[in-house]
Amino acid sequence: MFQVLSSAWALLLGMMLLMVGNGLQGTLLGVRGEIEGFSTLEMSVVMSAYFVGFLGGSRMAPEMIRRVGHVRVFAALASFISAVMILYPTFTNTIAWSLGRVIIGFCFSGVYVTAESWLNNAANNENRGQALSLYMIVQMVGIVSAQALLLVGDPAGYETFVVASVLISISFAPILLSISPTPAFDTTKPMTLRELMNISPLGCVGMFLLGGVFASQFGMSAVYGAKAGLSLVQISIFVAAFYVGAMLLQYPLGWLSDRMDRRFLILVVATIGGGGAIIGMAFGANFHMLLVAAFLIGGLSNPLYSLLIAHTNDYLAHEDMAAASGGLIFINGLGAIAGPLIIGWMMGDAIFGPSGFFLFMAGLLFALALYAAYRSTQRPTVPVAETGQITPVYPSATPVVMELAQEVAIEADLEDQQAQESA
């Protein structure tokens, strides 16, 4: 762990600052949209636009890097992010914000691909798992910390947007001054969606549903808080609760996943997560119960992402895992684009109002639980002794970090096989 920190501390620090800026701009726009009088449907279009850009960026960034190099891509995209942050309060209309969110989603995806390729290059077989774990922790710490910065200025003014822009600009320094360019890399061609669906129907359906759940948390939780009449302090704590839950429950659920039937665990986790959403609907007037609901939803839905990847890997040969991960990311991205649009409609005053936020996530999580139960009747369970090790990955993963995670899982699986053969 200390070896990874000593060799990659600048990269991890820069990524944490980037995550602070990204987490801050998402929550800030949700609050500012309410101040500007935007409807929930208008804000849902703005929030969905981020995932349109993110999905496009994750597919185009590798080619950009091959053409001009890591450093130029990173610096150019990060500069665009910083500029858009400043422009948000200047052009306060949904069209400008939607275009800005597409640009920011595209740029963040490209920046993540670039930084993660540096991280992968800096890691070796002995510390790759530790590097990935540190990267996941840094991501969550950055997003949680961002919510506290929501309170540094008036969201109706410019100050907080300037803070987000400055954080992004500062994040360039530790990365660009400490890392030399790495060779161009080749990403694995994704498996076709038809092949992937035949191999793991639960993995595909689950990834699509989780895309909607994750996008609701990342894009619409602040919109819900503003519509529900929460104060600025309460909104920041409410949004942070989703990610605190994700950070604290990821590894315990991963430990359970390696010791029991994964489909049953997916069923249970999705059911409890849906129950958390029902708590939010039933007790929305009680702020403490809202925090319980957010903690349960975030803490259980985010680990489901890793569980579904591990479940899919149980039916794949090692050489097919990286190709399958690209398809799973694409399916999850489609769900993330659709999620805010549907939830924005459901949160309209003429439909369900703010409670539509929790109703939507409850519906998706319960649907996942029911489909997991159905799939349990269609295919024999893979014995626990024959399943591979789960590798924690958050739903914001790009193809690069997914392939890094697959390498960690394969290496752990091979080590287990060697230990069994030696025994």
Secondary structure, DSSP 8 states (H G I E B T S, - for coil): -HHHHHHHHHHHHHHHHHHHHHHHHHHHHHHHHHHTT--HHHHHHHHHHHHHHHHHHHHHHHHHHHHH-HHHHHHHHHHHHHHHHHHTTTS-SHHHHHHHHHHHHHHHHHHHHHHHHHHHHH--TTTHHHHHHHHHHHHHHHHHHHHHHTTSS-TTSSHHHHHHHHHHHHHHHHHHTT--------------HHHHHHH-HHHHHHHHHHHHHHHIIIIIHHHHHHHTT--HHHHHHHHHHHHHHHHHHHHHHHHHHTTS-HHHHHHHHHHHHHHHHHHHHHTTT-HHHHHHHHHHHHHHHHHHHHHHHHHHHTTS-GGGHHHHHHHHHHHHHHHHHHHHHHHHHHTSTTTTGGGHHHHHHHHHHHHHHHHHHHHHTTS----GGGS-------TT--HHHHHHHHHHHHHHHHHHHHHHHH-
